[in-house]
Amino acid sequence: MADVTEHLEAHVIGRVQGVGFRHFTIQQARRLGVEGWVRNEPDGSVRVVAQGPAPALDVFLERLHRGPAGARVDAVDVDRTEASGTMSGFTLRHL
């Protein structure tokens, strides 16, 4: 049986802008075969929307909690649901 594809939305709070967090997120997503996007938010946080097999999203979420060197992740608010659509690739978005 194939893994269920899940949809994840994460709001990453802490010192996560200006430290390469978005680049780190893109790199990790592509390594894990996760699709979606990442962007900086006006309040200094980072928003991540991703989709992929549940095991890959578990690892991806662990890596979001850690972040790259230089980042300080204080909290990650997460909402996970079963995917209802498709995404292609993993990209950087701007407001």
Number of C-alpha atoms within 10 A of each C-alpha: 3 5 10 12 20 19 23 21 19 19 18 25 19 14 17 21 18 11 15 14 25 24 14 15 24 21 12 19 26 14 11 16 15 24 21 23 23 23 19 21 14 8 8 14 18 21 19 21 20 23 29 25 19 18 14 18 23 12 13 21 20 11 15 20 15 13 22 18 10 12 16 18 18 12 14 19 10 13 11 15 11 14 16 9 9 11 15 10 14 21 16 14 13 8 6
